Amino acid sequence: MKRNYTWLMPAALCSVILTSCGGDQAGQQQQNPMAAAAPVTAYTVKAEEVTGTDTYPGSVVALNEVELRPQVAGYITNIFVQDGQEVKKGQRLYEIDRNKYQASYQQAQANLQSAQANLARAQKDLERYERLAEREAIARQQVDYARTDVQTAQAQVAAAQAQVRNVSTDLEYSVINAPFNGTIGISQVRIGAQVSPGQPVLNTISSTDPVAVDFVINEQEISRFQNLRQGQQPDSLFTIRLTNGTTYPQPGKLIAIDRAIGRQTGTVTVRVQFPNQQRQLVPGMTVNVNVLNQDIGSQPVIPYRAVTEQLGEFYVYTIQADSVVQQNVQLGTRFGASIVVREGLKEGDQIVVEGMQRLRQGAKVQVGGPQGAPAQPAAGR
């Protein structure tokens, strides 16, 4: 008995075709994962009024500061100022026992007077001998001896004058005066202490108004600060914030950039001068120096979380239609959770702020939820 299986062939063929079609579609879906749109949250770039600053740690230094050291030996006999007192230029500060130096000065003066009297006698003798020589009433040799006596007396007067100046200097050094207006520190010696030239440090005096603030910059910033020094400096270009969080009420002025870059650090010191009438700034105080940068006025501001970094460059994902483009940006000043974009974006651009982990160039996206958390207000920064 024969059985006819010809009716099974079309059914088997259709099954193979359907299986093949289904397998191709599944393979295409596996090979093109970008076909599925990634859910993201977007933010529309806005321009905000900002005042951008760069911050550097700095320290307050006195424009003039001198260690007071003795120039002569002796005992401290008087201290004319109190610790921490403000002093004026030329004011007496310390006195070293002057008796010995006064006696030396008086003796030097007496020696000078004696030498001057001897010179006067020798000059009169020379004049008399010269008149006698004109009448040939004296030997020429006697006149020559008289001229030699005058020259010797003149040398003795010069030596006596030098000795007077020497002991006079020692006498002056026995009283130490303030070299400039400023504030004196805590005395390191008391009355009765024995001192010698150069030792010990008696005290330190420093100027108080104005003062300077020193901070360091890296070598890439040198040209910027040189331009600031040579050009017109805005009133609020340099400000400082004290350790208690308050801003010093008066701005500063750039006065110096150090002569060379440190070989070990690659940095250079910058000095800014500040008025200090109220004595709020004390040498050695630590402050933060704020320097205005180019981020001033209306600038594009975005949430910092929208930024990604690759090999030292910064990117954001901009939304174009239903896909994203990786956009290189140059960043500026950061304000908390927000940051200024100097180049790469403009007002009105849409960027991704959430869901970036699943994105790459040209990825399909589906914007959902609110248009991103707004950046913190930048006005008045």
Secondary structure by P-SEA (a helix, b strand, c coil): cccccccaaaaaaaaaaaaaaaaaaaaaaaaccccbbbbbbbbbbbbbbbbbbbbbbbbbbbcbbbbbbbccccccccccccccccccccccccccccaaaaaaaaaaaaaaaaaaaaaaaaaaaaaaaaaaaaaccccaaaaaaaaaaaaaaaaaaaaaaaaaaaaaaaaaacccccccccccccccccccccccccccccbbbbbccbbbbbbcccccaaaaaaaaaacccccccbbbbccccccccbbbbbccccccccccccbbbbbbbbbcccccccccbbbbbbbbcccccbbbbcccccccccccbbbbbbbccccccbbbbbbccccccbbbbcccccccbbbbcccccccccbbbbbbcccccccccccccc
